[in-house]
């Protein structure tokens, strides 16, 4: 499972709706509650944990990739 799949699954949208630049401002379903659900799912899928600062940074798919790369969870 990749980041886009996690986001689309949690938000209940089609995979095609989650593109590289997708973020909080691009999908109506992506509210603060769903954001926490996405973060929790990413932690489970990638076997990592995030600090509060990292969670705040992860407001878009590219930002999620950046944080996960920093943790060595994705290439």
C-alpha positions as CSV (number, residue, x, y, z in Angstrom):
1,X,0.0,0.0,0.0
2,X,1.3,3.5,-0.9
3,X,0.5,6.9,0.5
4,X,-2.0,7.7,-2.2
5,X,-3.9,4.4,-1.5
6,X,-4.0,5.2,2.2
7,X,-5.4,8.7,1.6
8,X,-8.0,7.5,-0.9
9,X,-9.1,4.7,1.4
10,X,-9.4,6.9,4.5
11,X,-11.2,9.7,2.6
12,X,-13.4,7.3,0.7
13,X,-12.5,8.7,-2.7
14,X,-11.3,7.1,-5.9
15,X,-7.5,6.5,-6.2
16,X,-7.5,8.7,-9.3
17,X,-8.6,11.7,-7.2
18,X,-5.4,11.5,-5.1
19,X,-2.6,12.9,-7.2
20,X,0.9,14.1,-6.4
21,X,-0.2,17.6,-5.4
22,X,-3.2,16.5,-3.3
23,X,-3.5,18.2,0.0
24,X,-5.9,19.4,2.6
25,X,-7.1,22.2,0.3
26,X,-7.8,19.9,-2.7
27,X,-10.2,17.3,-1.3
28,X,-13.4,18.3,0.5
29,X,-13.4,15.2,2.6
30,X,-10.0,15.9,4.1
31,X,-10.8,17.6,7.4
32,X,-8.9,17.5,10.7
33,X,-10.5,14.3,11.8
34,X,-9.7,12.5,8.6
35,X,-6.2,13.9,8.7
36,X,-5.6,12.2,12.0
37,X,-7.0,8.9,10.5
38,X,-4.6,9.2,7.6
39,X,-1.7,9.8,10.0
40,X,-2.6,6.8,12.1
41,X,-3.0,4.6,9.0
42,X,0.4,5.7,7.6
43,X,2.0,4.8,11.0
44,X,0.5,1.4,10.8
45,X,1.3,0.8,7.1
46,X,4.9,2.1,7.2
47,X,5.7,1.0,10.8
48,X,6.7,4.4,12.0
49,X,5.6,7.0,14.5
50,X,5.3,10.7,13.9
51,X,5.9,13.7,16.2
52,X,3.3,16.4,16.5
53,X,5.6,18.7,14.4
54,X,5.8,16.0,11.7
55,X,2.0,15.5,11.7
56,X,1.5,19.2,11.2
57,X,3.9,19.2,8.2
58,X,2.0,16.3,6.6
59,X,-0.8,18.4,5.0
60,X,-0.3,17.1,1.5
61,X,0.8,13.9,-0.3
62,X,4.2,15.4,-1.2
63,X,4.8,16.4,2.4
64,X,3.9,12.9,3.5
65,X,6.5,11.5,1.1
66,X,9.1,13.9,2.5
67,X,8.5,13.0,6.1
68,X,8.4,9.2,5.3
69,X,11.7,9.6,3.3
70,X,13.3,11.3,6.3
71,X,12.3,8.3,8.4
72,X,13.7,5.9,5.8
73,X,10.2,4.4,5.3
74,X,10.0,5.1,1.5
75,X,12.6,5.5,-1.2
